[in-house]
């Protein structure tokens, strides 16, 4: 934060304060974007694992059904 002194008093420089706030908002947005990217990657991995599990269940169900029909 920038301050200027005039006759012994301290005042804030509004332009610098606004620039600092803008930079803080940009940083928060970048952090939020990174968190969303990680969350998306986690969700994508979970969906892939779920699809793999479904395929394995379908295979197992087919094996079980074949065994039941061949007796």
PyMOL commands that set and color helices and strands:
alter all, ss='L'
color gray80, all
select helices_A, chain A and resi 14-69
alter helices_A, ss='H'
color red, helices_A
select strands_A, chain A and resi 3-6+9-12
alter strands_A, ss='S'
color yellow, strands_A
deselect
rebuild
show_as cartoon
